[in-house]
């Protein structure tokens, strides 16, 4: 069936393209700061093609259009693009062209490629310039054509900024600015233009509310050895922020004046810019007035290594958050088949339990509650219109987390609601074995996540199956649930950032199995990298677990496990009992004791 609404929107865009002399137009999933999740104002790609996933790029020509997304969203994208006339390009699949290769093949000599240069990162913009140079392709990146099509577009988000009590931050904004300035000296840079929102929030010890579930405020900063200029929407500025800024020598400017200030305020010198984060339009502006030093934001690595105060707060927050999840699993197990329950109502109950935890601010992402075949879509979201009714059979995958004054959580459990197949048990057991095998890793300092990913993935690879995503990502501290630069993934990708795992970094551990049309399984904990034994062979490292919730023994087949696997699950479940029981009532505690019983 034709999706007439999307077809009409694409036709309107093509008319504007023709009027402006644009042959092809590109719409990524980003805001002006290359954020992973974006406010409704920036959801242009979703408006134009109906695909709602958090990662994807739409490319529109006069005769055809394509949508590029990654393996997390293949199933979802296929459904949402149905009837739109937009072709799905499954990224990193055999025979699928990269976006720049597609454009190089399709565009004719001297044609014009258009995009809003504020929402395309410099790294990709430079890749396009290089790839399309032979055909003398012209670029127009100063126009947001969608603004002429999207007549009822939401307003740019703007909310008051909160200044954190610096006692929970471990370091003051002044100390962090000093650390950043030391890095500028090392990199021989006179200034640093910073546009990454979570880095800005971390640097200044503030938080915002301009992106759902991400406590960030739309803003930019320019830092030199003696000055700090902060560009933020005027309605977001509070008296507390003014006082905080004055205390640390931070000069406030209107957000809308960032580019004009750079044009007049920069006079030569060297400016540090991260091409993976700074937008193409801003990079070009800065490059026209100063020499650019291409390098990663120093704040990204600083932020990723949690300090002792942050780690202590995170431990407490994760225990309380894990207890809320345990209460939820108990509630589901007790009530399935006895009361009406859907994916959505289950998610809402978990959200309510989490909201009762001391220090709760908001969710860290919309709760994923996916029953049976829906769980094969990694980032499925149940709605009133599409949610499945739960029954006492099969499995429910729930991926959820919270923002608290003291930490950010992310946890997934797959819950058995009733009879399941032997294949589901086989897959569930493999996922549990992989997750616990990675948990137990000991490794030498100098390893990156690519050295360790196989420990989680091996039980699935032994069955000739795989999951089309990384095994783990960093998690922010009262910040974005996805944080870099650390991660766990097996695949080498040219020019992809890869960093050493440092003591104090946190990382998720979330292997899974996703069988389209049948089931999805994921088990996820958050871990912290710690220093272990140091000897003549080097500094050994290990992981300390923060998340404590039972792995459903109703889906575990111990005949598929080695003695070491059985020892690991029993050891982990003993920790769950010890740490979480004090937070439960008598009935919940009795259930937890049974749910974490020893297996043989």
PyMOL commands that set and color helices and strands:
alter all, ss='L'
color gray80, all
select helices_A, chain A and resi 4-20+40-42+44-49+71-80+99-106+122-135+145-148+166-168+173-186+197-204+234-236+239-247+255-265+280-287+298-304+308-335+343-355+372-376+422-439+449-461+553-555+558-560+563-583+586-595
alter helices_A, ss='H'
color red, helices_A
select strands_A, chain A and resi 24-27+57-60+65-69+86-90+112-114+138-140+162-163+191-194+206-207+219-224+228-232+250-254+270-273+291-294+360-363+368-371+395-400+402-404+407-408+411-416+442-444+472-474+483-488+506-509+512-515+519-522+525-535+538-545
alter strands_A, ss='S'
color yellow, strands_A
deselect
rebuild
show_as cartoon
